[in-house]
Amino acid sequence: MAGFALSLRHFMTMNIMRKPLFFLCLILTAGTLFAKDANRSVGIQAGFVQPTYRLNSPTIFGESQSHTDARTMNGFKLGLVYDENLIAGFGFSLGINYSFAAGQTAWTDYGYEPTGKMTLLSTIDYRSQYRYHQGEVFVDWQYKFEIAQRTFLMLYTGPTLQVASYKADDHYRNKDGSELNMSVKHESYAAEQDAYIRPLNVTWGVGAGFQFDRYFIRGGYDFGIMNPYKEITFNALRQDGDDRWTRGRLDQWQVKVGVYLWQQHD
């Protein structure tokens, strides 16, 4: 009898513990199914963007022959966004954005004299500066769930089609920092690359966001899924006898804040 009483008490205790958990799950499920988010919304967004061109090639004779290069730029992004909630928090977001970004390398030993002759004791430093303009169209599949009244968390993923214009310029100075007027310049690796970058690119992004009423913030990372470099060899790019093909990708970080200017509830 004592064993039966203990078992009955244990069963009742477990049932009492399960009830709050059951009701919590029920509330969360109901909140997701009947969340009063707008079915359709149109808004504007703006924020920070950090595109990075990543040039890479297979290594043949050690790391020095790999021709790796990453050009990171910082800038801003602004655009229009349309959201639609289809069912139970699942929906999509699409829109258009414009981005501008810029960056530069540190001053580095040039390796050439003003006449263009290669030397191990160069008196010249150089650096490259980049400018980047981009227009894009994105489509994201997203899931929103309500965590409080008019407050949502969201997850999203989807492709982006980008059309970009990229330009690199080289600047020179003497080792002491004084200005330098060079009559003959050896074109550097950095400045040459802009002629060999395709204007079209496709990325796949993942991210998360937060929304309160009409205001939202989204942040994520876009992974390049196509080679942004034209089909040339490193020999054409650097004149170094290397016949491997160029390859790489264009990635970007982004964080945007925005507001919905128009919303419709069914």
NUROVEX-940092 format. One line per 10 residues: number of its first residue (from 0); their letters; for each residue x, y, z of C-alpha. Coordinates in pm, 1 decimal. Each point is the difference from the previous one (the first is absolute). Layout:
// residues N
NUM	a	X/Y/Z  ...;
END
This chain:
// residues 266
0	magfalslrh	0.0/0.0/0.0  284.9/236.9/82.5  152.8/-59.6/-341.0  -334.1/61.5/-170.2  -44.4/328.3/192.6  344.6/117.6/-103.2  -67.2/-83.5/-362.4  -334.5/183.7/8.5  160.6/303.2/160.5  277.1/0.2/-263.2;
10	fmtmnimrkp	-259.2/-24.8/-280.2  -201.3/294.2/139.0  313.9/209.9/45.3  107.8/-59.1/-358.4  -345.8/93.3/-126.0  5.6/323.3/199.5  341.7/84.8/-148.0  -112.5/-81.4/-352.9  -301.5/232.4/9.8  193.5/330.8/6.2;
20	lfflclilta	226.5/-129.3/-275.3  -299.5/-108.1/-207.0  -173.4/336.7/37.2  323.3/186.0/-81.1  38.3/-195.6/-324.2  -366.6/61.7/-79.3  39.6/375.5/53.0  312.7/17.0/-217.0  -169.1/-199.0/-277.0  -310.2/216.6/11.2;
30	gtlfakdanr	213.9/313.2/-1.9  174.6/-117.3/-314.6  -320.2/-102.0/-178.6  -203.2/306.3/88.3  269.8/269.1/28.3  -138.2/332.1/-115.5  283.2/86.6/-233.5  -94.5/186.2/-318.6  -62.5/-226.1/-297.6  165.8/246.2/-236.6;
40	svgiqagfvq	246.8/281.6/71.6  203.6/248.0/-203.3  290.0/186.6/154.1  342.0/158.1/-32.1  330.2/-116.3/149.5  356.9/126.2/36.2  313.0/-121.9/172.8  361.2/-115.0/-4.9  151.3/-231.9/-261.2  344.6/-160.0/-25.7;
50	ptyrlnspti	66.5/-167.7/-337.6  315.1/-209.3/-43.8  152.4/-123.0/-325.4  186.1/-326.1/66.1  244.4/-104.6/-270.5  151.2/-345.2/43.9  170.9/-270.4/-202.3  128.8/-352.7/60.0  343.6/-4.1/159.8  267.8/-165.3/-213.5;
60	fgesqshtda	341.1/95.8/141.9  -89.2/102.2/354.4  -201.0/283.5/150.4  200.6/266.4/-183.6  -143.3/-127.2/-328.9  -365.1/-11.7/108.1  -86.1/355.8/-110.9  -248.7/51.1/282.1  -142.9/347.9/44.5  -293.3/141.5/200.1;
70	rtmngfklgl	-121.1/354.8/-56.6  -235.4/117.7/271.5  -195.0/323.9/-38.4  -240.1/182.4/232.9  -302.6/200.9/-98.9  -374.7/45.6/15.7  -309.4/-162.7/-149.0  -349.6/137.9/-54.8  -308.8/-132.1/-173.1  -365.3/-99.7/-14.3;
80	vydenliagf	-149.7/-317.8/147.0  -331.0/-185.5/-39.0  -103.7/-263.9/256.8  -289.0/-243.3/-20.7  -112.5/-245.5/266.2  -148.1/-310.0/-166.2  -98.3/-232.6/283.0  89.5/-56.1/366.1  297.0/236.7/-0.4  147.6/-131.3/-324.2;
90	gfslginysf	38.0/244.8/-285.4  244.9/178.6/-224.3  178.5/331.7/-35.2  118.7/154.5/-324.7  142.1/333.6/-102.2  274.3/204.2/-160.9  309.4/159.9/155.0  279.7/234.7/-97.5  341.2/-26.8/167.6  314.6/210.0/-0.6;
100	aagqtawtdy	323.5/-108.2/168.0  366.5/99.5/-1.5  327.9/-122.8/145.6  376.1/16.4/-31.1  311.4/-200.5/73.7  281.5/104.5/230.9  307.2/169.3/-148.6  228.9/-275.9/-132.5  346.5/-10.8/-155.6  -42.3/46.6/-375.0;
110	gyeptgkmtl	291.7/-213.0/-116.0  71.3/219.3/-304.4  190.3/319.3/-69.7  -175.8/300.8/-161.7  143.0/-117.4/-334.4  -188.3/-327.7/30.2  310.4/-209.1/75.2  -45.3/-271.9/262.9  216.0/39.1/311.9  38.9/-155.5/344.3;
120	lstidyrsqy	72.2/341.2/157.6  -296.5/204.9/-118.3  -32.5/360.9/118.6  -371.8/0.2/-76.5  -315.4/-110.2/182.7  -338.7/-55.0/-157.2  -355.0/-84.4/101.2  -322.0/-81.7/-181.5  -338.6/162.5/56.4  -329.6/-165.0/-100.2;
130	ryhqgevfvd	-347.1/131.1/-79.4  -302.0/-223.6/-36.0  -354.8/70.6/-124.3  -264.3/-271.0/-1.9  -367.0/-45.1/-81.8  -174.2/-317.6/111.1  -332.5/-185.0/-3.1  -61.4/-243.9/286.0  -263.8/-261.9/86.9  1.2/-145.8/352.1;
140	wqykfeiaqr	-218.0/-269.7/151.3  -62.8/90.9/361.5  -164.3/-121.6/317.9  -131.4/240.2/265.3  -114.2/-95.5/348.5  -156.6/231.2/256.7  177.7/31.1/335.4  -215.9/282.6/139.9  -277.7/225.3/-119.2  97.6/149.7/-338.5;
150	tflmlytgpt	354.2/-135.7/50.7  153.0/-265.4/-225.4  321.0/-190.0/-60.1  75.1/-113.6/-354.6  229.9/-235.4/-190.4  58.1/28.0/-373.1  196.9/-147.7/-288.9  3.1/50.2/-375.3  185.2/102.2/-318.2  109.7/343.5/-118.6;
160	lqvasykadd	82.9/111.4/-355.2  261.3/277.7/-2.9  127.6/238.9/-267.0  321.9/169.1/114.1  251.3/256.6/-120.5  347.2/-28.6/155.6  299.2/231.3/-46.4  351.2/-10.2/148.9  261.7/278.8/-15.1  364.7/-0.3/109.5;
170	hyrnkdgsel	172.2/282.7/188.1  373.7/48.2/51.4  229.4/187.3/240.4  363.4/9.7/107.8  108.0/-195.8/306.5  18.1/323.6/200.5  -369.2/68.9/-78.2  60.3/280.5/-250.2  -193.3/19.6/-324.2  129.2/-183.1/-304.7;
180	nmsvkhesya	-46.6/79.6/-367.4  79.8/-312.9/-199.7  54.8/31.1/-372.3  -9.5/-378.5/-44.1  -211.0/-231.6/214.5  -6.1/-377.0/12.9  -366.1/-97.1/20.6  -57.0/-172.4/331.7  -201.6/-315.3/59.9  -268.7/194.2/187.9;
190	aeqdayirpl	-79.7/251.6/-272.2  -7.4/-261.1/-275.4  -266.3/-216.9/160.0  -288.0/241.3/-55.7  13.0/-73.7/-374.4  -49.1/-371.2/65.0  -305.3/3.3/227.9  -344.3/-89.8/-132.0  -286.3/243.6/62.2  -246.1/-279.4/87.2;
200	nvtwgvgagf	6.9/-206.8/318.9  -234.3/-233.6/187.4  8.5/-58.1/376.8  -197.7/-203.3/253.5  -70.7/171.0/330.4  -98.5/-107.6/349.8  -98.5/228.4/284.9  -223.8/92.3/289.5  -195.4/302.9/108.9  -220.8/171.5/253.5;
210	qfdryfirgg	-321.5/192.6/-60.0  -205.7/223.5/227.8  -320.2/136.6/-149.5  110.1/172.5/-323.0  372.6/8.7/80.2  251.4/-275.1/-72.9  368.0/-88.0/-6.5  153.2/-280.8/-206.8  354.5/-128.2/-22.7  167.9/-282.5/-187.3;
220	ydfgimnpyk	271.2/-129.7/-228.8  -14.8/-56.1/-376.3  219.1/-278.5/-140.4  114.7/35.5/-361.7  -103.0/-303.8/-206.3  156.2/95.5/-334.4  344.9/108.6/-110.1  3.9/382.4/-40.3  330.7/-9.0/-191.5  11.7/-29.0/-376.7;
230	eitfnalrqd	139.5/-316.0/-155.1  361.8/106.5/-28.7  325.4/-148.8/123.3  231.0/143.5/261.4  251.3/43.4/-280.6  -236.0/248.1/-169.3  -55.6/173.4/332.0  356.1/11.9/133.2  225.8/-85.0/-296.2  173.3/-264.4/211.3;
240	gddrwtrgrl	-28.6/-310.0/-215.8  -274.5/-152.7/218.7  -266.6/-164.3/-217.1  -243.9/-86.7/281.7  -347.8/147.4/-31.1  -115.1/272.5/235.6  -281.3/-86.9/236.5  -156.3/147.9/313.1  -323.7/134.4/141.5  -166.9/318.7/123.3;
250	dqwqvkvgvy	-142.5/-14.0/354.7  -154.3/268.7/218.0  -108.7/75.0/355.3  -297.7/227.9/44.5  -211.0/153.1/277.4  -312.5/202.0/-89.0  -262.8/192.3/192.7  -330.6/98.3/-150.7  -362.0/99.1/37.6  -316.3/-121.1/-172.5;
260	lwqqhd	-177.8/298.5/-155.7  -307.1/-198.7/-104.7  -158.1/-311.6/153.3  -312.9/-199.1/-81.4  -179.6/-248.3/226.7  -247.2/-253.6/-137.1;
END
